[in-house]
Amino acid sequence: MKAADAEKRRTRILEGFRTEGTIRGAARKLHVGVNTVRKVLRGQPLGRDAPGQVGPARASKLDPYRQIIQRLVLEDKLTAVLVHGEIAALGYTGGYTILKQYVRQIRPRSMPKPTTVIDHVPGEEGQADWSPYTVELGGEQRVVHGFSLVLPWSRYMVVRFALDEQLETLVQLHEEAFLDMGGIPRLMTYDNMTTVGRHVGPGQVWLNPRFEAYAKERGFEIKLIDPGNPNQHASVERPFGYVEGNCLLRRRSRFASLEDLQAHARWWCAQVANVRDHGTTRERPLDRLAREKPLMLPLASAHVEIFRTLARLVGRDFCVAVDTSRYSVPPRFVGQPCTVRLHDTKLEILIGGEIVAVHERQHEPRARHVLPEHEQQFKHCTPSRRLLEQAFLRLGNAARDYHQGLVAERGRGAGYHIQRILKLADRHGSSVVIGAMAQAARYGNYSAEAVARVIAGRAVKARNAAGRQDVAVPPEAVRRWLEGIDVEQRDLEDYDRMLDDEGDDTDGEE
């Protein structure tokens, strides 16, 4: 080997070692033997035993995918595991190790912090905590609360998501986690979580009485970790990054609904998180759980019912306001105080200590939920349907057309919508309501809610074909008709005659 060639070769090997930082890394990059790199570093001559000339680097299977990998790592923030799955679907046939090394090169590095190792006893402890995540639910950006319960010894984890962190939600998720694990840890540790407790002074801890009662019923003890010692809770807090970077990013944090997100979380725990070889234990969490489960407390046979109690007043629309929704009760309870028991999936409305209505919890904002039996009762306790229809038709020609649509669309339930529209006329004026009915009819929407939405959106001035405002009855008369009804003491024919007389007067004024 010529001296000039040998010197160039030494220079390239030294440069490769400085770049890679290890002998094996330099040898792999330059495609030379590790002994050759060692000889150069020791200053030994390169003789006949040295490998051949250092040629140009061979093409790597990663080369066609480098731009895609950079986008997935730097923009989408995917881990090497997820990147491997993405590019494998595109035709990548290379190994995972070389991909992982490349991802480490292009990803910004964070400096590690010193920590201590805490030994855990199997079956003794469970750690639970919340973490917020921003995801897309049904096309809308929402903040969801991720709940995680981890067994530190086996590293088995249960992950669920909720729209709040209230006590009832917390208890329900504990129940799901214990059922999934097949047992209950003897000790549960928490950060300062108000629904569980908080530190109120040096060595002083306040526990939420309701959660403390739940813990006693289930048989586990409660411990709040010491302030400033997050390593005591590392088993549950550290995987939150794993949840975001692996669980959520598998779907790019986009889900059709909360139920879709929950189903994905259950699948991910069962098929990914708990069946992988854990980096610390070098075992599958599912396998370690099988050895830990016999040492845990047994599951209780009875399910604990935890609910939140609210004091409410039944509104004039025979509904009770809960959060941003309204739920119906029998119309006879209008104006009475009531108690709402708010469970995880349902709510119960009590009046006088008795349950008068049970609804499934709804998460649609500003919605009104009326049970069919309550609407039917409302129809029977309202004034004469015939009288309401006549008052409605006297609003004008537009009301006649809309009335036909209501009857065709709503059938026997049309009277309920007629009365609500008359009240809207009393409140906003007949011209506004007529214009709103015309606008709603254009889109085939025949209901009191449709008319109310049009009125709330913008003021509508309705004109008939001749350009004259089509208003036959002022709102004061509508109010008199509604407030002066006493169907139990007068015959309905009296009202018919009264309306006929008023109609004659109106015609005479015109």
Secondary structure, DSSP 8 states (H G I E B T S, - for coil): --HHHHHHHHHHHHHHHHHHSSHHHHHHHHT--HHHHHHHHHT----TTS----------TTGGGHHHHHHHHHTS---HHHHHHHHHHTT--S-HHHHHHHHHHHS--------------TTTEEEEEEEEEEEEETTEEEEEEEEEEEETTTTEEEEEEES---HHHHHHHHHHHHHHHTSB-SEEEESSBTTTEEEEETTEEEE-HHHHHHHHHHT-EEEE--TT-GGGGHHHHTHHHHIIIIIIGGGTTEESSHHHHHHHHHHHIIIIITTS--TTTSS-HHHHHHHHGGGSB---SS-----EEEEEE--TTSEEEETTEEEE--GGGTT-EEEEEE-SSEEEEEETTEEEEEEE----TT-EE--HHHHHHHHHHSS-HHHHHHHHHTT-HHHHHHHHHHHHHHGGGHHHHHHHHHHHHHHH-HHHHHHHHHHHHHTT--SHHHHHHHHHH-------TTS-----S-HHHHHHHHHT--TTTS-HHHHHHHHHHHHHHHHHH-
